[in-house]
Amino acid sequence: MVPFFTISNQHHDAKAFSNQVIQRGATGDDVIELQARLQNIGFFNGKIDGVFGWGTYWALRNFQEKFGLPIDGLAGADTKAKLVAASNYNRDFVMGQIKKGNDFTYYGGVDINKQIKTNSSSTKSNSTKPNTANNTSNVTASNVPNGYSQNDIRLMSNAVYGESRGEPYEGQVAVAAVILNRVSSPSFPNTVSGVIFQPGAFTAVSDGQIWLTPNKTAEKAVMDAINGWDPTGNALYYFNPATATSKWIWGRPQIKQIGKHIFCK
């Protein structure tokens, strides 16, 4: 389908997105808005279900290419701002259809009332089992320790695996702890995604290893760090002395070495 940019009478919601970087594997309200906005201007043809899968990923990349943005399949601040400016989002309509279990689309230039296929069995089915679509928007609110979303935990697991797989378990917890210490520090972004995707901050982001599928050990290391284990002594930096080329990092006050990494203030 060729993307189109017709501005319709659909409501533009001024309150758009949270501040997280939205990535493949994410779920919840931000993904619902992302899918709806991409569909509104013709880039996304799939079901608006709040699950960031491959269809959403490629739709986002196509949008980025069309609008002259870096093509990385990540909905960061610049991509979200451009998408908000180019599209409309009627949150009440979209969330309402999901909660009702209706099949619907959200293409711009088409009367939204003509894009609904009512699920006549939804009322009956709701009395016997949970409505999966209705629960989608609440996914990020479940099993969230200390205010960290499931997307935060998933992204940290990716970073820990990409940065420190092969290190002793304590060293993997240490990498997760550094991320959390940066989130808490006024010298760094105050979100997990902001810290991890800060330019030049992590080798795994630069070389693409951030997108490797993390193992259970990395996930457990993240949870241990979130639950308070910081083997680094409040470090904000770490480096591998065998590979580090920056003179600046060698000048940071060193706290300790765990595995191959030296952790610094």
N, C-alpha and C positions, 0 to 999 in steps of 0.2 A: 504494500500500500504506500503511495507517495504521500509524504507528510504534507499537511496543509496548515495554514496559520490564520484561519478565519476566526475573528473575534465574535463570539455569539453573546446571547443574553444570559449566559451562565454566570453565576455569582463568582466574583474574585475575592477569595479569602485573604485578607491582609496578614493574618497570622499564619505564617508558613514554616513548617519544618522545625525540628529542634536543632541544636548546634552540633550534633554528631555527624561524622562522615559516614554515609550510608554505603555499605558494601555488600557484595554477593554473600548470601547466607543470613543477612539481617531479616528481621521480621517486625511487624507492628505498624503503628500509625504513620511513621515517616515513610515506610515502604508503600503503604496504601496511597499516600499523597503523591509519592514519586510516580507510581504506576498510573494514577489518575491523570496527573499533569502530562506525562508522556503520551498517554492515550488521547488526551484532549487536543494535542497538536499532531496526532497521527503517527507517532513513532512506536507506540506499544499496542499490539493487537491481542494480547492475552487477557486472562482473567485478572481482575483487580482483587487480589486476595491477601495482600500484605506479606508475601513471601518473595524475597529477592532471589530469584532463580536466574537461569541462563537467559530466558526470554527478556527479563527486565534488564539484565546486564548488557545484552547486545542492543537493546533499544536505547539505553543510556549512552552507549558508545556512539551510536549513530547520531544521536542528538548532539553530543559533544563535537563530533566531526562537522556537522552541519553548521554549528554556531561558533566554530573556530576556537574551541576549548581544548585543553590537553586531553587526549583520548586515553583514559585509564579505567573507565567503567566504575569510577568512584564518584558519588554525589557529595563533593565537598562544598565549601562556601561559595566559590565562584560558579560552579555548575548549578547549585541550587538557586542562586540569585538570578542567573540567566534564565533558568526554567520558570521561576516565579514570574519574571517579567514577560515571558513569551506565552504563558498559558493561563487558564482559569481553573480554579478549584472550588467547587461547591461542596464543602465538607459535610454539611447536613445531608445533602442528597446521597453522596457516596457512602458515608457511614450508615445512613439509614437503610440503603439497599442491602448492604452487607449484613446488618443486624436482622433484617427480614428474611435473609436467605434467598433473595431474588437474583436471577441471572440478569446482568445489565452491562451496558457499555457506557463510555463517557467521552464520545467524540465531539469535538467542537463543531459548531455550525449545524448541529442536529438538535432538535427539541429533546431535552433529556427525558421528558415524559414518554417519548416514543422509543426510548432505549431500554425499557424495562420489560423483562419477561417474568411475571409474577410466579413464584414457586408456590402453587396451591397446596402442596403437601407440607410446607414448612411449619405451619401451625401445629399439625398433628405430630410431625417428627420431633418438634421441640419439646413435646410433653414426655417423650420417652428417652431422648438422648440429647447431649449438648450440641449446640449448633457450632460447628467448627469455624465457619466464617465469622460468626458473632464473637468468638473468642480470640480471633486473630489479633485484634487491636490491643489486647491485653497481654500478649505474649511477653513483651519486654518488662512487664511489671511482676512476673512470677519468678520465684527463686532468685531474687536479686539481693545479694549480701551487701550491706553497707552502702546501698544506693547505687551500686554498679549494675548496669543493664546487662542482659544476656549478650548483646552486641559488644559491649565493652569486654566481657569475659572472653568471648570468641576471638576478638581482635588481639587481646593480650596473649591468648594461647598461641595464635599464629606468630606473634612477634617472638615469644619465648622459644618456640620451636625453631623458627627461622634463625634466631640469633645464637641459641645455646644448646641445640640438641647435641648429644655427645658429651656435654659437660656433666659433672656430678649433679645429683638432684638438688643439693644446696645451691649450686651455681645457677640452676634454672630458676629456683625461687628468687635468687638474688637479682636476676634480670627483671623479673616481674616486679620486685620491690623497687628497683630504680624507676620503672615506669610510674608506679604509684607515688614515689617520692617527688617526681617531677610534676605530676598532677597537683600535688599539694604545695609546690613551690611557686612563689610569685614570679620567678624568673622564667617560667615555662607556661605553655598553654594549660588551661585548667580542666581539660577533658582528656580521656584516654586516647581518643582518635586524634585530637590535636597534638598530643605529645608524640605519638607514634609516627604520624605523618608530617611532623615538622621537618622541613627540608634539611637533609644531611644528617638527621639525628640517628638513624639506625641503618646499618648496612643491609639488613634483610629487606628493607623497603627499597633501597637503591638497586639491589640486584634481583629483586622479584621473589626472593625466598619467603617473603611475608605471606605469599599465597599458597605455600605448601600446606597440606592438611596436617594439623597438629595431632600428636598422639596423646594418649591418656595421661602420660607423665607430665607433659607441658600443661595440660588443663589442670591437673592436680597442683602443680607448682603455682599457678595463678591463684587458685583458691586459697592455698596456704598463705600466699603473700597478702591477699585481700583480708584474710582472717588474722593478720597481724604479725606474721613471721617476716622479719627483715634481717637476714644474715649479713647485710652489708654495713650496718651501722649508719643508716640514713644517707647512703651514697646517692649522688645525682649523676655520676658518670661511671663508665667502665671501659676498658680497652684490653686488647690482646697485645702484650708486649712483643710478641713474635712478629706481628704484622703491622703494628701502628706506625704511621709515618708522620703524624702530626706532632710537632714540637710542643704545641700548646697543651695537649693532653698529658704529656709527660710532666708539665709544670703544675698540674693540679695536685693538691694534698692527697696523698694516698692513704686509704684506710686499711685495706687488706687484700690479699689475693685468694680467690676461690677458683679452683681449677685453673684454666688458662687465662682467666680475666682478672685484672687489677681494678678494684673499685675505689672511686675517688669522691672527694667532696666537690 
